[in-house]
Amino acid sequence: MGCKLHTLLLKNACISGDEEQAFKKVNFLSRWPSIAESKGFSADAAHSLTRTLIASLVSALANEL
């Protein structure tokens, strides 16, 4: 459920939002594993979650085309 919600929010930002804001959200998503690791969270879990969210985002955007 959480991945679906985050994917929907990211997709909406990429499609209907300001391009700069969409880029910032995707950029943060790509940097999140290193941020999570510096805060003491598991790097493997952060990388796994990021891969899942990016794959879901790409799939959702492909369905829009």
PyMOL Python script that loads the backbone (N, CA, C, O; Angstrom):
from pymol import cmd

cmd.read_pdbstr("""\
ATOM      1  N   MET A   1       0.827  -1.191   0.000  1.00  0.00           N
ATOM      2  CA  MET A   1       0.000   0.000   0.000  1.00  0.00           C
ATOM      3  C   MET A   1       0.873   1.257   0.000  1.00  0.00           C
ATOM      4  O   MET A   1       0.592   2.198  -0.742  1.00  0.00           O
ATOM      5  N   GLY A   2       1.913   1.285   0.810  1.00  0.00           N
ATOM      6  CA  GLY A   2       2.783   2.451   0.892  1.00  0.00           C
ATOM      7  C   GLY A   2       3.486   2.743  -0.423  1.00  0.00           C
ATOM      8  O   GLY A   2       3.603   3.899  -0.827  1.00  0.00           O
ATOM      9  N   CYS A   3       3.959   1.680  -1.098  1.00  0.00           N
ATOM     10  CA  CYS A   3       4.630   1.876  -2.386  1.00  0.00           C
ATOM     11  C   CYS A   3       3.668   2.412  -3.428  1.00  0.00           C
ATOM     12  O   CYS A   3       4.035   3.266  -4.236  1.00  0.00           O
ATOM     13  N   LYS A   4       2.432   1.913  -3.414  1.00  0.00           N
ATOM     14  CA  LYS A   4       1.445   2.408  -4.381  1.00  0.00           C
ATOM     15  C   LYS A   4       1.165   3.892  -4.155  1.00  0.00           C
ATOM     16  O   LYS A   4       1.076   4.662  -5.112  1.00  0.00           O
ATOM     17  N   LEU A   5       1.031   4.284  -2.916  1.00  0.00           N
ATOM     18  CA  LEU A   5       0.752   5.685  -2.590  1.00  0.00           C
ATOM     19  C   LEU A   5       1.918   6.583  -2.993  1.00  0.00           C
ATOM     20  O   LEU A   5       1.712   7.630  -3.607  1.00  0.00           O
ATOM     21  N   HIS A   6       3.138   6.179  -2.652  1.00  0.00           N
ATOM     22  CA  HIS A   6       4.306   6.977  -3.024  1.00  0.00           C
ATOM     23  C   HIS A   6       4.452   7.053  -4.539  1.00  0.00           C
ATOM     24  O   HIS A   6       4.798   8.103  -5.080  1.00  0.00           O
ATOM     25  N   THR A   7       4.189   5.943  -5.225  1.00  0.00           N
ATOM     26  CA  THR A   7       4.278   5.941  -6.686  1.00  0.00           C
ATOM     27  C   THR A   7       3.252   6.899  -7.276  1.00  0.00           C
ATOM     28  O   THR A   7       3.568   7.651  -8.198  1.00  0.00           O
ATOM     29  N   LEU A   8       2.044   6.881  -6.762  1.00  0.00           N
ATOM     30  CA  LEU A   8       0.998   7.776  -7.240  1.00  0.00           C
ATOM     31  C   LEU A   8       1.391   9.241  -7.022  1.00  0.00           C
ATOM     32  O   LEU A   8       1.207  10.072  -7.911  1.00  0.00           O
ATOM     33  N   LEU A   9       1.927   9.556  -5.847  1.00  0.00           N
ATOM     34  CA  LEU A   9       2.341  10.928  -5.569  1.00  0.00           C
ATOM     35  C   LEU A   9       3.482  11.362  -6.489  1.00  0.00           C
ATOM     36  O   LEU A   9       3.474  12.481  -7.001  1.00  0.00           O
ATOM     37  N   LEU A  10       4.462  10.480  -6.700  1.00  0.00           N
ATOM     38  CA  LEU A  10       5.566  10.808  -7.595  1.00  0.00           C
ATOM     39  C   LEU A  10       5.094  10.961  -9.030  1.00  0.00           C
ATOM     40  O   LEU A  10       5.515  11.881  -9.732  1.00  0.00           O
ATOM     41  N   LYS A  11       4.215  10.058  -9.471  1.00  0.00           N
ATOM     42  CA  LYS A  11       3.697  10.121 -10.840  1.00  0.00           C
ATOM     43  C   LYS A  11       2.945  11.432 -11.061  1.00  0.00           C
ATOM     44  O   LYS A  11       3.134  12.094 -12.082  1.00  0.00           O
ATOM     45  N   ASN A  12       2.105  11.802 -10.116  1.00  0.00           N
ATOM     46  CA  ASN A  12       1.350  13.051 -10.246  1.00  0.00           C
ATOM     47  C   ASN A  12       2.280  14.259 -10.273  1.00  0.00           C
ATOM     48  O   ASN A  12       2.036  15.215 -11.010  1.00  0.00           O
ATOM     49  N   ALA A  13       3.342  14.220  -9.476  1.00  0.00           N
ATOM     50  CA  ALA A  13       4.308  15.323  -9.484  1.00  0.00           C
ATOM     51  C   ALA A  13       5.014  15.406 -10.830  1.00  0.00           C
ATOM     52  O   ALA A  13       5.275  16.501 -11.330  1.00  0.00           O
ATOM     53  N   CYS A  14       5.320  14.265 -11.414  1.00  0.00           N
ATOM     54  CA  CYS A  14       6.028  14.249 -12.698  1.00  0.00           C
ATOM     55  C   CYS A  14       5.131  14.664 -13.854  1.00  0.00           C
ATOM     56  O   CYS A  14       5.598  15.288 -14.807  1.00  0.00           O
ATOM     57  N   ILE A  15       3.860  14.327 -13.782  1.00  0.00           N
ATOM     58  CA  ILE A  15       2.951  14.593 -14.896  1.00  0.00           C
ATOM     59  C   ILE A  15       2.339  15.996 -14.813  1.00  0.00           C
ATOM     60  O   ILE A  15       2.380  16.753 -15.782  1.00  0.00           O
ATOM     61  N   SER A  16       1.783  16.330 -13.672  1.00  0.00           N
ATOM     62  CA  SER A  16       1.002  17.562 -13.613  1.00  0.00           C
ATOM     63  C   SER A  16       1.692  18.693 -12.853  1.00  0.00           C
ATOM     64  O   SER A  16       1.210  19.826 -12.856  1.00  0.00           O
ATOM     65  N   GLY A  17       2.781  18.399 -12.223  1.00  0.00           N
ATOM     66  CA  GLY A  17       3.434  19.424 -11.423  1.00  0.00           C
ATOM     67  C   GLY A  17       4.477  20.193 -12.195  1.00  0.00           C
ATOM     68  O   GLY A  17       4.702  19.968 -13.384  1.00  0.00           O
ATOM     69  N   ASP A  18       5.092  21.082 -11.503  1.00  0.00           N
ATOM     70  CA  ASP A  18       6.192  21.867 -12.034  1.00  0.00           C
ATOM     71  C   ASP A  18       7.372  20.924 -12.304  1.00  0.00           C
ATOM     72  O   ASP A  18       7.686  20.070 -11.475  1.00  0.00           O
ATOM     73  N   GLU A  19       8.014  21.078 -13.448  1.00  0.00           N
ATOM     74  CA  GLU A  19       9.115  20.192 -13.832  1.00  0.00           C
ATOM     75  C   GLU A  19      10.248  20.216 -12.805  1.00  0.00           C
ATOM     76  O   GLU A  19      10.833  19.177 -12.500  1.00  0.00           O
ATOM     77  N   GLU A  20      10.553  21.388 -12.279  1.00  0.00           N
ATOM     78  CA  GLU A  20      11.632  21.516 -11.300  1.00  0.00           C
ATOM     79  C   GLU A  20      11.302  20.750 -10.018  1.00  0.00           C
ATOM     80  O   GLU A  20      12.164  20.077  -9.453  1.00  0.00           O
ATOM     81  N   GLN A  21      10.052  20.855  -9.564  1.00  0.00           N
ATOM     82  CA  GLN A  21       9.637  20.133  -8.364  1.00  0.00           C
ATOM     83  C   GLN A  21       9.657  18.623  -8.581  1.00  0.00           C
ATOM     84  O   GLN A  21      10.053  17.868  -7.692  1.00  0.00           O
ATOM     85  N   ALA A  22       9.233  18.189  -9.757  1.00  0.00           N
ATOM     86  CA  ALA A  22       9.258  16.752 -10.075  1.00  0.00           C
ATOM     87  C   ALA A  22      10.688  16.241 -10.067  1.00  0.00           C
ATOM     88  O   ALA A  22      10.962  15.165  -9.536  1.00  0.00           O
ATOM     89  N   PHE A  23      11.608  17.012 -10.657  1.00  0.00           N
ATOM     90  CA  PHE A  23      13.013  16.619 -10.666  1.00  0.00           C
ATOM     91  C   PHE A  23      13.551  16.523  -9.245  1.00  0.00           C
ATOM     92  O   PHE A  23      14.285  15.588  -8.926  1.00  0.00           O
ATOM     93  N   LYS A  24      13.197  17.470  -8.392  1.00  0.00           N
ATOM     94  CA  LYS A  24      13.668  17.448  -7.004  1.00  0.00           C
ATOM     95  C   LYS A  24      13.182  16.194  -6.283  1.00  0.00           C
ATOM     96  O   LYS A  24      13.936  15.591  -5.520  1.00  0.00           O
ATOM     97  N   LYS A  25      11.926  15.795  -6.517  1.00  0.00           N
ATOM     98  CA  LYS A  25      11.386  14.606  -5.861  1.00  0.00           C
ATOM     99  C   LYS A  25      12.101  13.333  -6.331  1.00  0.00           C
ATOM    100  O   LYS A  25      12.448  12.478  -5.516  1.00  0.00           O
ATOM    101  N   VAL A  26      12.316  13.210  -7.622  1.00  0.00           N
ATOM    102  CA  VAL A  26      13.004  12.035  -8.161  1.00  0.00           C
ATOM    103  C   VAL A  26      14.466  12.038  -7.725  1.00  0.00           C
ATOM    104  O   VAL A  26      15.019  10.986  -7.407  1.00  0.00           O
ATOM    105  N   ASN A  27      15.090  13.201  -7.709  1.00  0.00           N
ATOM    106  CA  ASN A  27      16.475  13.317  -7.256  1.00  0.00           C
ATOM    107  C   ASN A  27      16.597  12.903  -5.796  1.00  0.00           C
ATOM    108  O   ASN A  27      17.529  12.186  -5.431  1.00  0.00           O
ATOM    109  N   PHE A  28      15.667  13.348  -4.961  1.00  0.00           N
ATOM    110  CA  PHE A  28      15.693  12.953  -3.550  1.00  0.00           C
ATOM    111  C   PHE A  28      15.537  11.437  -3.416  1.00  0.00           C
ATOM    112  O   PHE A  28      16.211  10.806  -2.602  1.00  0.00           O
ATOM    113  N   LEU A  29      14.663  10.872  -4.205  1.00  0.00           N
ATOM    114  CA  LEU A  29      14.453   9.424  -4.162  1.00  0.00           C
ATOM    115  C   LEU A  29      15.740   8.682  -4.499  1.00  0.00           C
ATOM    116  O   LEU A  29      16.046   7.662  -3.882  1.00  0.00           O
ATOM    117  N   SER A  30      16.487   9.176  -5.458  1.00  0.00           N
ATOM    118  CA  SER A  30      17.732   8.509  -5.841  1.00  0.00           C
ATOM    119  C   SER A  30      18.822   8.693  -4.781  1.00  0.00           C
ATOM    120  O   SER A  30      19.714   7.852  -4.673  1.00  0.00           O
ATOM    121  N   ARG A  31      18.769   9.771  -3.999  1.00  0.00           N
ATOM    122  CA  ARG A  31      19.759  10.017  -2.953  1.00  0.00           C
ATOM    123  C   ARG A  31      19.364   9.437  -1.604  1.00  0.00           C
ATOM    124  O   ARG A  31      20.180   9.391  -0.683  1.00  0.00           O
ATOM    125  N   TRP A  32      18.117   8.994  -1.481  1.00  0.00           N
ATOM    126  CA  TRP A  32      17.588   8.561  -0.198  1.00  0.00           C
ATOM    127  C   TRP A  32      18.376   7.431   0.461  1.00  0.00           C
ATOM    128  O   TRP A  32      18.565   7.479   1.677  1.00  0.00           O
ATOM    129  N   PRO A  33      18.851   6.411  -0.270  1.00  0.00           N
ATOM    130  CA  PRO A  33      19.614   5.354   0.418  1.00  0.00           C
ATOM    131  C   PRO A  33      20.828   5.876   1.186  1.00  0.00           C
ATOM    132  O   PRO A  33      21.096   5.417   2.297  1.00  0.00           O
ATOM    133  N   SER A  34      21.560   6.821   0.615  1.00  0.00           N
ATOM    134  CA  SER A  34      22.736   7.344   1.332  1.00  0.00           C
ATOM    135  C   SER A  34      22.309   8.184   2.536  1.00  0.00           C
ATOM    136  O   SER A  34      22.995   8.194   3.559  1.00  0.00           O
ATOM    137  N   ILE A  35      21.189   8.882   2.420  1.00  0.00           N
ATOM    138  CA  ILE A  35      20.673   9.663   3.550  1.00  0.00           C
ATOM    139  C   ILE A  35      20.224   8.720   4.661  1.00  0.00           C
ATOM    140  O   ILE A  35      20.531   8.945   5.832  1.00  0.00           O
ATOM    141  N   ALA A  36      19.500   7.668   4.296  1.00  0.00           N
ATOM    142  CA  ALA A  36      19.018   6.702   5.289  1.00  0.00           C
ATOM    143  C   ALA A  36      20.187   6.013   5.990  1.00  0.00           C
ATOM    144  O   ALA A  36      20.154   5.795   7.201  1.00  0.00           O
ATOM    145  N   GLU A  37      21.211   5.677   5.225  1.00  0.00           N
ATOM    146  CA  GLU A  37      22.380   5.019   5.811  1.00  0.00           C
ATOM    147  C   GLU A  37      23.087   5.936   6.805  1.00  0.00           C
ATOM    148  O   GLU A  37      23.544   5.478   7.852  1.00  0.00           O
ATOM    149  N   SER A  38      23.181   7.209   6.491  1.00  0.00           N
ATOM    150  CA  SER A  38      23.839   8.151   7.402  1.00  0.00           C
ATOM    151  C   SER A  38      23.037   8.346   8.691  1.00  0.00           C
ATOM    152  O   SER A  38      23.591   8.746   9.714  1.00  0.00           O
ATOM    153  N   LYS A  39      21.725   8.061   8.640  1.00  0.00           N
ATOM    154  CA  LYS A  39      20.871   8.180   9.824  1.00  0.00           C
ATOM    155  C   LYS A  39      20.806   6.873  10.615  1.00  0.00           C
ATOM    156  O   LYS A  39      20.126   6.793  11.638  1.00  0.00           O
ATOM    157  N   GLY A  40      21.526   5.838  10.129  1.00  0.00           N
ATOM    158  CA  GLY A  40      21.577   4.586  10.880  1.00  0.00           C
ATOM    159  C   GLY A  40      20.636   3.501  10.404  1.00  0.00           C
ATOM    160  O   GLY A  40      20.550   2.445  11.031  1.00  0.00           O
ATOM    161  N   PHE A  41      19.926   3.734   9.307  1.00  0.00           N
ATOM    162  CA  PHE A  41      19.024   2.721   8.775  1.00  0.00           C
ATOM    163  C   PHE A  41      19.788   1.744   7.892  1.00  0.00           C
ATOM    164  O   PHE A  41      20.903   2.036   7.459  1.00  0.00           O
ATOM    165  N   SER A  42      19.206   0.614   7.630  1.00  0.00           N
ATOM    166  CA  SER A  42      19.839  -0.408   6.802  1.00  0.00           C
ATOM    167  C   SER A  42      19.970   0.075   5.359  1.00  0.00           C
ATOM    168  O   SER A  42      18.984   0.465   4.733  1.00  0.00           O
ATOM    169  N   ALA A  43      21.178   0.043   4.847  1.00  0.00           N
ATOM    170  CA  ALA A  43      21.421   0.482   3.466  1.00  0.00           C
ATOM    171  C   ALA A  43      20.756  -0.471   2.483  1.00  0.00           C
ATOM    172  O   ALA A  43      20.244  -0.034   1.453  1.00  0.00           O
ATOM    173  N   ASP A  44      20.755  -1.773   2.787  1.00  0.00           N
ATOM    174  CA  ASP A  44      20.136  -2.748   1.887  1.00  0.00           C
ATOM    175  C   ASP A  44      18.636  -2.517   1.764  1.00  0.00           C
ATOM    176  O   ASP A  44      18.080  -2.582   0.667  1.00  0.00           O
ATOM    177  N   ALA A  45      17.990  -2.248   2.879  1.00  0.00           N
ATOM    178  CA  ALA A  45      16.545  -1.989   2.857  1.00  0.00           C
ATOM    179  C   ALA A  45      16.244  -0.703   2.088  1.00  0.00           C
ATOM    180  O   ALA A  45      15.278  -0.641   1.327  1.00  0.00           O
ATOM    181  N   ALA A  46      17.070   0.318   2.287  1.00  0.00           N
ATOM    182  CA  ALA A  46      16.864   1.592   1.588  1.00  0.00           C
ATOM    183  C   ALA A  46      17.041   1.425   0.086  1.00  0.00           C
ATOM    184  O   ALA A  46      16.259   1.972  -0.691  1.00  0.00           O
ATOM    185  N   HIS A  47      18.057   0.678  -0.333  1.00  0.00           N
ATOM    186  CA  HIS A  47      18.277   0.440  -1.763  1.00  0.00           C
ATOM    187  C   HIS A  47      17.130  -0.372  -2.356  1.00  0.00           C
ATOM    188  O   HIS A  47      16.677  -0.105  -3.469  1.00  0.00           O
ATOM    189  N   SER A  48      16.671  -1.355  -1.607  1.00  0.00           N
ATOM    190  CA  SER A  48      15.561  -2.192  -2.077  1.00  0.00           C
ATOM    191  C   SER A  48      14.290  -1.360  -2.275  1.00  0.00           C
ATOM    192  O   SER A  48      13.614  -1.468  -3.299  1.00  0.00           O
ATOM    193  N   LEU A  49      13.987  -0.543  -1.291  1.00  0.00           N
ATOM    194  CA  LEU A  49      12.791   0.305  -1.379  1.00  0.00           C
ATOM    195  C   LEU A  49      12.911   1.296  -2.526  1.00  0.00           C
ATOM    196  O   LEU A  49      11.945   1.515  -3.258  1.00  0.00           O
ATOM    197  N   THR A  50      14.070   1.889  -2.690  1.00  0.00           N
ATOM    198  CA  THR A  50      14.283   2.844  -3.776  1.00  0.00           C
ATOM    199  C   THR A  50      14.115   2.180  -5.134  1.00  0.00           C
ATOM    200  O   THR A  50      13.470   2.740  -6.020  1.00  0.00           O
ATOM    201  N   ARG A  51      14.693   0.984  -5.310  1.00  0.00           N
ATOM    202  CA  ARG A  51      14.530   0.262  -6.583  1.00  0.00           C
ATOM    203  C   ARG A  51      13.066  -0.031  -6.862  1.00  0.00           C
ATOM    204  O   ARG A  51      12.602   0.113  -7.993  1.00  0.00           O
ATOM    205  N   THR A  52      12.341  -0.441  -5.830  1.00  0.00           N
ATOM    206  CA  THR A  52      10.918  -0.739  -5.993  1.00  0.00           C
ATOM    207  C   THR A  52      10.139   0.511  -6.396  1.00  0.00           C
ATOM    208  O   THR A  52       9.313   0.462  -7.306  1.00  0.00           O
ATOM    209  N   LEU A  53      10.399   1.622  -5.724  1.00  0.00           N
ATOM    210  CA  LEU A  53       9.681   2.866  -6.042  1.00  0.00           C
ATOM    211  C   LEU A  53      10.020   3.377  -7.433  1.00  0.00           C
ATOM    212  O   LEU A  53       9.129   3.828  -8.152  1.00  0.00           O
ATOM    213  N   ILE A  54      11.277   3.319  -7.825  1.00  0.00           N
ATOM    214  CA  ILE A  54      11.663   3.794  -9.153  1.00  0.00           C
ATOM    215  C   ILE A  54      11.064   2.899 -10.238  1.00  0.00           C
ATOM    216  O   ILE A  54      10.583   3.395 -11.257  1.00  0.00           O
ATOM    217  N   ALA A  55      11.093   1.579 -10.020  1.00  0.00           N
ATOM    218  CA  ALA A  55      10.498   0.663 -10.993  1.00  0.00           C
ATOM    219  C   ALA A  55       8.996   0.903 -11.112  1.00  0.00           C
ATOM    220  O   ALA A  55       8.446   0.888 -12.213  1.00  0.00           O
ATOM    221  N   SER A  56       8.337   1.122  -9.982  1.00  0.00           N
ATOM    222  CA  SER A  56       6.888   1.400 -10.005  1.00  0.00           C
ATOM    223  C   SER A  56       6.596   2.713 -10.712  1.00  0.00           C
ATOM    224  O   SER A  56       5.627   2.816 -11.464  1.00  0.00           O
ATOM    225  N   LEU A  57       7.435   3.718 -10.471  1.00  0.00           N
ATOM    226  CA  LEU A  57       7.246   5.023 -11.106  1.00  0.00           C
ATOM    227  C   LEU A  57       7.406   4.923 -12.606  1.00  0.00           C
ATOM    228  O   LEU A  57       6.594   5.468 -13.354  1.00  0.00           O
ATOM    229  N   VAL A  58       8.439   4.237 -13.057  1.00  0.00           N
ATOM    230  CA  VAL A  58       8.661   4.068 -14.495  1.00  0.00           C
ATOM    231  C   VAL A  58       7.493   3.320 -15.119  1.00  0.00           C
ATOM    232  O   VAL A  58       7.023   3.690 -16.195  1.00  0.00           O
ATOM    233  N   SER A  59       7.030   2.286 -14.462  1.00  0.00           N
ATOM    234  CA  SER A  59       5.889   1.512 -14.971  1.00  0.00           C
ATOM    235  C   SER A  59       4.632   2.378 -15.038  1.00  0.00           C
ATOM    236  O   SER A  59       3.902   2.337 -16.028  1.00  0.00           O
ATOM    237  N   ALA A  60       4.383   3.149 -14.003  1.00  0.00           N
ATOM    238  CA  ALA A  60       3.186   4.015 -13.989  1.00  0.00           C
ATOM    239  C   ALA A  60       3.268   5.084 -15.078  1.00  0.00           C
ATOM    240  O   ALA A  60       2.267   5.389 -15.726  1.00  0.00           O
ATOM    241  N   LEU A  61       4.456   5.652 -15.278  1.00  0.00           N
ATOM    242  CA  LEU A  61       4.597   6.665 -16.314  1.00  0.00           C
ATOM    243  C   LEU A  61       4.474   6.042 -17.716  1.00  0.00           C
ATOM    244  O   LEU A  61       3.940   6.669 -18.631  1.00  0.00           O
ATOM    245  N   ALA A  62       4.959   4.831 -17.873  1.00  0.00           N
ATOM    246  CA  ALA A  62       4.829   4.142 -19.161  1.00  0.00           C
ATOM    247  C   ALA A  62       3.364   3.875 -19.483  1.00  0.00           C
ATOM    248  O   ALA A  62       2.955   3.953 -20.642  1.00  0.00           O
ATOM    249  N   ASN A  63       2.575   3.559 -18.462  1.00  0.00           N
ATOM    250  CA  ASN A  63       1.141   3.329 -18.673  1.00  0.00           C
ATOM    251  C   ASN A  63       0.402   4.595 -19.072  1.00  0.00           C
ATOM    252  O   ASN A  63      -0.638   4.527 -19.727  1.00  0.00           O
ATOM    253  N   GLU A  64       0.932   5.752 -18.681  1.00  0.00           N
ATOM    254  CA  GLU A  64       0.311   7.038 -19.032  1.00  0.00           C
ATOM    255  C   GLU A  64       0.527   7.366 -20.504  1.00  0.00           C
ATOM    256  O   GLU A  64      -0.265   8.087 -21.109  1.00  0.00           O
ATOM    257  N   LEU A  65       1.602   6.834 -21.074  1.00  0.00           N
ATOM    258  CA  LEU A  65       1.899   7.136 -22.483  1.00  0.00           C
ATOM    259  C   LEU A  65       1.049   6.251 -23.313  1.00  0.00           C
ATOM    260  O   LEU A  65       1.111   6.310 -24.541  1.00  0.00           O
TER     261      LEU A  65
END
""", "prot")
cmd.dss("prot")
cmd.show_as("cartoon", "prot")
cmd.util.cbc("prot")
cmd.orient("prot")
